[in-house]
Amino acid sequence: MPMSFFPTTGMLRSQGAEQSSWHERAANGISSEFGRNVFIRGVVEISNFCRENCSYCGMRRDNRTLDRLRAELDVLAELLLQHRPAAITDINIQAGEDPVAVREVALPLVKLLRRETSLGVSVCLGTLSSGLYGQLRAAGADIYILKFEIANPTSYAAMQAPGAHAERLAHIRLLADTGWHVSSGFIAGLPGQNDSDLLENFHLAQRLPLDGCSVSPFIPGEETPLRGTCTGDIELTLNCMAALRLMRPDWVIPAVSALNLADATEGYRRGLRTGANLVTINLTPSALRDNYLIYKRDRFIMTEERILSAIEAEGLIPSVQGLVSFYSSRRARKLPRSVAEPAAA
């Protein structure tokens, strides 16, 4: 999609009336592609084992204080088949970087959901082998969430972000090349991050083959090397969200739960005012959720009630079309008729 907007440092640091004008522009910019619809998905976190050692994440492998757990497939199956909220149209399966959980929990769960429901399935499971990507795709997953986290390779290495920077980007491109709808994202407000670093995130996002992108405020994890540092500025994060929306009106942009950790009063709703059009209900069983330590043990859990209240309060409506269904129909619209709709024999 041709770009007609790219943010400036002034826009990302704006406040007051100027900021309000950008945010209103971003909120209005979503209407041509999505109207007032907001996609609602559920998430289940299936494992807090992780082979990575990211400085900003509490699930890092060097955190010896964490009880490591994997979800039980039958518990998740009953939850998602019998007790899922009526509002959700898609399920996201998420974990630390744990190939064992991918094979033992994620793969059979994807197959079950595809066989027994009409839910769209996305996965957020880190960098895996091409073979596991292929198995997940064949099982019925359509969206892969793989955040690039930090665009600057030097900062990426300093933060011990997942694997090698070039490898991470190569996996994003591989996923898109093999038929996945790919969503990525970055962190705003990391210690030492300057304006040039921020803009580099947008340059990278525009070069990658993405269907969506998120921005999360930096939250200093309690059991990480960055504990005691300052929380990322909510205003900066929201300005970045507005910039993403103006840069790519066609992207799906989530309101991340960390917005409420950066602004407990109305961070999440402000995300919806700034062009976000995807929300997530946390369905993880409490025993595992309490140990899924991305930031803090005292998590702000987005329940169905909180999600629907936020959507209604902002004058938006839950989408009746699922996220995977939307992506698929949009892809079909963009293909030549002979490809999108093969003639009957």
C-alpha positions in Angstrom: 0.0 0.0 0.0 1.5 3.4 -1.0 2.4 5.5 2.1 1.3 9.1 2.3 2.3 9.7 6.0 5.3 9.1 8.1 5.7 10.5 11.7 8.1 13.1 12.8 9.7 13.4 16.2 7.5 16.4 16.9 4.4 14.3 16.3 5.6 11.5 18.6 6.4 13.9 21.4 3.3 16.1 21.0 1.0 17.0 23.8 -2.0 19.2 24.4 -4.1 20.5 21.5 -1.6 19.3 18.9 -1.7 15.7 20.3 -5.5 15.7 20.4 -5.6 16.7 16.8 -3.3 13.8 15.8 -5.3 11.4 17.8 -8.6 12.5 16.3 -7.1 12.3 12.9 -6.0 8.7 13.6 -9.4 7.7 15.0 -11.1 9.1 11.9 -8.6 7.4 9.6 -9.7 4.0 10.5 -13.3 4.4 9.3 -12.8 3.8 5.5 -11.4 0.3 6.1 -13.0 -0.9 9.3 -15.9 1.5 10.1 -16.6 1.5 13.9 -15.9 -2.3 14.2 -13.5 -3.7 16.7 -12.3 -7.3 16.5 -12.5 -9.3 19.7 -10.3 -12.3 20.3 -9.5 -14.5 23.2 -6.1 -15.4 24.4 -4.8 -18.6 26.1 -1.3 -18.5 27.5 -0.1 -22.1 27.3 3.4 -22.1 28.7 5.8 -19.8 30.7 8.9 -21.9 29.8 11.2 -19.8 27.6 14.6 -20.4 26.1 15.2 -16.6 25.5 16.6 -14.2 28.0 15.1 -10.8 27.1 16.1 -8.1 29.7 12.5 -6.7 29.7 10.6 -9.9 30.2 9.9 -11.7 33.5 9.7 -15.1 31.7 13.4 -14.9 30.7 15.2 -18.1 31.2 17.5 -16.6 34.0 14.5 -15.9 36.2 14.9 -18.8 38.7 12.0 -17.5 41.0 9.3 -18.4 38.5 7.3 -21.6 38.7 7.4 -23.0 35.2 4.2 -24.5 33.9 2.5 -25.8 30.7 -1.2 -25.8 30.3 -3.2 -29.1 30.1 -4.8 -29.6 26.8 -8.0 -31.1 28.2 -8.5 -28.1 30.4 -8.1 -25.7 27.5 -10.3 -27.8 25.3 -13.2 -27.7 27.8 -12.7 -24.0 28.4 -12.7 -23.0 24.7 -15.3 -25.4 23.5 -17.8 -25.1 26.4 -17.1 -21.8 28.2 -15.7 -19.2 25.9 -17.3 -15.8 25.8 -19.9 -15.3 23.1 -18.2 -12.1 21.9 -15.0 -13.6 20.6 -14.5 -14.6 17.0 -10.8 -15.6 17.2 -8.4 -17.3 19.6 -4.8 -16.5 20.1 -2.5 -19.2 21.5 0.5 -17.6 23.2 3.6 -18.9 25.0 7.1 -18.3 26.0 9.5 -19.6 23.4 8.9 -23.3 24.2 8.9 -25.8 21.3 7.8 -28.5 23.6 4.5 -26.6 24.3 4.1 -26.0 20.6 4.2 -29.7 19.9 2.3 -31.0 22.9 -0.3 -28.2 23.5 -0.5 -25.7 20.6 -0.7 -28.1 17.7 -3.4 -30.4 19.1 -5.3 -27.3 20.3 -5.2 -25.7 16.9 -6.5 -28.9 15.3 -9.3 -29.2 17.8 -10.4 -25.6 17.3 -10.4 -26.0 13.5 -12.4 -29.3 13.8 -14.9 -28.2 16.4 -15.4 -24.4 15.9 -15.5 -21.7 13.4 -13.0 -19.6 15.4 -10.1 -18.0 13.6 -6.8 -19.0 15.1 -3.6 -17.0 15.7 -0.5 -18.0 17.4 2.3 -16.1 19.2 5.0 -18.7 19.9 8.3 -17.1 19.1 10.8 -18.1 16.5 10.4 -21.8 15.6 11.7 -24.1 12.9 10.2 -23.9 9.4 8.8 -27.4 10.0 6.9 -26.3 13.1 5.5 -23.3 11.2 4.4 -25.6 8.5 2.7 -27.9 11.0 0.9 -25.1 12.7 -0.3 -23.7 9.3 -1.5 -27.2 8.2 -3.3 -27.6 11.5 -5.4 -24.5 10.8 -3.7 -21.5 12.3 -3.7 -18.4 10.0 -2.1 -15.5 11.9 1.4 -15.5 13.3 2.3 -12.7 15.8 6.1 -12.2 15.9 7.2 -8.8 17.3 10.4 -7.3 16.1 10.5 -5.5 19.5 13.4 -3.1 18.8 14.4 -1.9 15.3 17.9 -0.8 16.2 20.2 -3.9 16.0 22.6 -2.6 18.6 19.9 -1.9 21.1 18.3 -5.2 20.2 21.4 -7.1 21.2 22.0 -5.0 24.3 18.5 -5.9 25.6 19.1 -9.6 24.8 16.0 -9.5 22.7 15.1 -12.9 21.1 17.8 -14.5 19.1 19.7 -12.4 16.6 18.0 -9.3 15.1 18.6 -10.4 11.5 17.2 -13.8 12.3 14.0 -12.3 13.8 13.3 -10.3 10.7 14.1 -13.3 8.4 11.5 -15.3 10.3 8.9 -12.6 9.8 9.5 -12.6 6.1 9.5 -16.4 5.9 6.1 -16.5 7.6 4.6 -14.0 5.2 6.2 -15.8 2.2 4.6 -19.1 3.3 1.0 -17.8 3.5 0.7 -16.5 7.1 -1.0 -13.3 7.9 1.8 -11.7 10.1 1.4 -9.1 12.9 4.5 -7.6 14.6 5.2 -4.8 17.0 7.6 -2.8 19.1 8.2 -1.3 22.6 8.0 2.4 23.2 9.9 4.0 26.1 12.7 1.5 26.7 15.6 2.8 28.8 18.0 4.5 26.5 15.6 4.8 23.6 16.0 8.1 21.8 14.0 9.8 19.1 16.0 8.3 16.3 15.4 4.8 17.7 11.7 5.5 17.8 11.5 6.5 14.2 13.6 3.5 13.2 10.8 1.3 14.5 8.4 2.9 12.0 10.9 2.6 9.1 11.3 -1.1 9.9 7.5 -1.7 10.2 6.8 -0.2 6.8 9.4 -2.4 5.2 8.1 -5.6 6.6 5.3 -7.7 5.0 2.8 -7.1 7.8 -1.0 -7.1 8.2 -0.9 -5.5 11.6 1.4 -3.9 14.1 1.3 -3.1 17.8 3.1 -0.7 20.1 3.5 -1.5 23.8 4.6 0.9 26.6 7.7 -0.3 28.3 6.8 -1.8 31.7 9.8 -2.5 34.1 9.4 -6.2 35.0 9.7 -7.0 38.7 12.1 -9.9 38.1 14.2 -8.5 35.3 17.4 -6.5 35.1 15.3 -3.4 34.2 13.3 -3.4 37.5 13.5 0.0 39.1 13.6 1.9 35.8 10.9 4.2 34.7 7.7 3.0 33.0 7.3 4.1 29.4 5.4 7.3 28.9 1.7 6.6 28.0 1.5 9.7 25.9 4.5 8.6 23.8 2.9 5.2 23.4 -0.4 6.6 22.3 1.3 9.0 19.9 3.1 6.0 18.4 -0.3 4.2 18.0 -1.8 7.2 16.3 1.3 7.4 14.0 0.9 3.7 13.0 -2.8 4.2 12.2 -2.1 7.3 10.1 0.8 5.5 8.4 -1.2 2.4 7.6 -5.0 2.9 7.8 -5.4 -0.7 6.6 -3.5 -2.3 9.5 -5.1 -4.1 12.4 -3.7 -2.4 15.5 -4.4 -3.9 19.0 -5.1 -2.0 22.2 -2.6 -3.9 24.4 -3.4 -4.6 28.0 -0.1 -2.9 29.1 -1.8 0.4 28.4 -3.6 -0.1 31.7 -0.3 -0.6 33.5 1.0 2.7 32.1 -2.3 4.5 32.8 -4.6 2.7 35.2 -7.4 5.2 34.8 -8.2 4.9 31.1 -5.2 3.8 29.2 -7.0 1.1 27.3 -9.9 3.3 26.3 -7.5 5.9 25.1 -5.9 3.3 22.9 -9.3 2.8 21.2 -9.6 6.5 20.8 -6.2 6.5 19.0 -7.1 4.1 16.2 -6.8 0.7 17.8 -9.3 -1.8 16.4 -8.4 -5.1 18.1 -9.0 -6.1 21.7 -8.2 -9.3 23.6 -10.1 -11.1 26.4 -7.7 -13.1 28.6 -9.0 -16.7 29.0 -5.9 -18.3 30.6 -6.8 -20.4 33.7 -5.7 -18.6 36.8 -3.1 -21.1 37.9 -1.0 -20.5 34.8 -2.0 -16.9 34.4 -0.5 -15.9 37.8 2.9 -17.2 36.6 2.8 -15.8 33.1 5.1 -13.1 34.1 5.7 -10.7 31.2 5.7 -7.6 33.4 4.3 -8.0 36.9 2.4 -10.6 38.9 -0.3 -8.0 39.6 -1.7 -8.0 36.1 -4.6 -6.1 34.7 -6.7 -8.8 33.2 -9.0 -7.8 30.4 -12.3 -9.7 30.9 -15.3 -9.8 28.6 -17.1 -7.2 30.7 -14.2 -4.8 30.7 -13.7 -5.2 27.0 -17.3 -4.7 26.0 -17.7 -1.8 28.4 -14.6 -0.1 26.8 -15.9 -0.6 23.3 -19.4 0.7 24.1 -18.0 3.7 26.0 -16.0 4.8 23.0 -18.9 4.5 20.6 -17.6 1.5 18.8 -19.1 -1.9 18.1 -17.9 -5.5 18.3 -17.1 -6.9 14.9 -19.3 -9.9 13.9 -16.7 -10.8 11.4 -13.6 -12.6 12.7 -10.1 -11.3 12.2 -9.0 -14.3 10.2 -12.2 -14.1 8.1 -11.5 -10.4 7.5 -7.9 -11.0 6.4 -8.9 -13.9 4.1 -11.7 -11.8 2.4 -9.4 -8.9 2.0 -6.7 -11.1 0.4 -9.3 -12.5 -2.0 -10.4 -9.0 -3.0 -6.9 -8.1 -3.9 -6.2 -11.2 -6.0 -7.2 -11.4 -9.7 -10.5 -13.1 -10.1 -8.9 -16.1 -11.8 -6.8 -16.7 -8.7 -9.3 -15.7 -6.0 -12.3 -17.5 -7.5 -11.3 -20.4 -9.6 -13.8 -21.3 -12.3 -15.8 -24.4 -11.7 -14.7 -27.5 -13.7 
